[in-house]
Amino acid sequence: MRTLKDVKVGQSATVVRLCGEGPVKRRIMDMGITKGVEIFVRKVAPLGDPMELKVRGYELSLRKTDAEMIEVR
């Protein structure tokens, strides 16, 4: 299983499913990350957390713990 955390800077991935539950999953979906959406990894902070993503035409910062819940291909 490949997650968003595994995607390298400068690469894109498509969301296959969200693995979180309850409020965490809802928050991720509210940010526009849903099944079938393409995500581009713009950069990663110097210490590795958070990641800066481009989703649906806007920039979004996401913690790596949340990125682990997003299965991609």
N, C-alpha and C positions, 0 to 999 in steps of 0.2 A: 504494500500500500504506500503510495507516494503522497506526501502532504505538502501543503503550501510552504512549510518550513524548509523543505528540501529543494525548492526552486532557487536557482542562482540569480544574482543580480543581472539584469538585462534580458532575462528570459520571461516568456509568458506561459501561462497554464490555464486550463479550463476546469472549473469546479465540477466535480462528479457528485459529491454529497457532503453534508455537514454532519460531523460525528458528535457534536456537543449536545447538551440537554438543557431544558428549561430556559432560565433567563440569559445564560451565556449564548445559547444557540439563537435566541430571539434577537439579542444585541448584534450578533454577527449578521443576521439577515437584515436587520434595520439599517446596517451600514451599506447594504446593496450587494452583499456577497450571497448569492443564491445559486442553485444548480444551473449549469450551463453558461455562467458568466465567465468571461476571459479576464484574467488578472495579470498585470505586468509588474514585475518587481523592479522598482526604480533604484532603490539603494537600501543598505542596511547600516544601522548606527555602528560607530567604531567598536563598541563592546558587543555587538551582535544583536542587540535588542533595543528598540523595536525595528520593524521592517517598514519601509515606505513603499506603498503600492499604488498603482493606478487602476481604478475600478470605475467603469461606467463614465469615464471622462473626468473624474476628479481624483485628487490625491488622498490617501488614507494611510495612517500609521496603525500598525497592528503588532501586538506583542507576539513573540514566538510561541508562547503557551497557547494562545488563541489560534495561531497559524497551524499548529499541530492537529487541530480539530477539523481542518478543511482538507478533504481528500481531493486531489487533482489528477489530471492526466496531461 
